[in-house]
Amino acid sequence: MDLLNKIPKDKLLHFFVGSVILFLSLLVFNTLASISIVVLVALIKEVVYDDFLGKGTPEVQDFIYTILPVSYTHLTLPTTPYV
């Protein structure tokens, strides 16, 4: 539990939002599409919302924490053949 206290709350929030987006998209789409959606949303948030519009601070770590749930999903969920 001490490790969670060392991670900034902002990064944990990015991880949580990435997890929610991934979970909801997996209900509708296959694994590859869901992974793509999470990566695209995280990229758009950091580049467009934070950097281009100037409404936040673009950080590579925020992007990484947002897409981190994807790595767990990629390792644990079976993938379907991609057409």
N, C-alpha and C positions, 0 to 999 in steps of 0.2 A: 504494500500500500504506500510505502514511502516513495516508490518510483513515480506513482501518479501525482504525488504532491510536488515533484520536481518539474513535471511537464506543465508549461504555461496553460492557463485555462483557454486561451485563444486557440491553441493547437488542439486541445481536446475537443473543442467545439467544432473545429474543422473535421476532425476524425468522426465525430458523431454525425454531422451533416452528410459527410461522404457515405457513411454507413446507411443512413436513412434513404438517401437517393439510390444507392445500390440495391437495397432491399425492395423498395417500391418498383424500381425498374425490372428487377428479376421476376416480379409477379406478372409482368406483361411481356417482357422480351427475353431472348436467350442470353446466355452468359456473355458472349462477345459483344452484343449490342449494349448490354447493361454496363459492362466495363467501359465501353466507348462513351456512353452517356456521362458516367462519373468523371472521366478524364476531361471530356469536353466542357462540362459545367465548371469544373475546377479551373481549367485554363481560361475560360471566358471570365470567370469571377476575378481572377488575378490580373489578367491582361486588360480587359475592357473596363470592368467596374472599378478596380483599384487604381490601375495605372492610367488608362486613357481618360476616364471620367474624373479621376482624382478624388474619389470618395473613400479611399482607404490607402493602405500601404501595401504595395505588391511585395510579396515575399515568396521565395522558392520553398521555404519550409511550410508555409500554409498550403501550397499546392501539394507537396509531398504528404502532409498529414491528411489532406482531403482524399487523396487517391490510395492511401495506405490500406483501407479495407479491401480494395480490389486485389491486392496481393494475397490476402488471406482467402478471398473467394476463389481466386485462380488456383490456389493450392488445394482447396478442399472440395469444391464443387466439380462434378463431372462436366466436361465440355461436350457440346453436341457438335456433330460434323458441320462445318461451315460451308455453305453453298455460295 
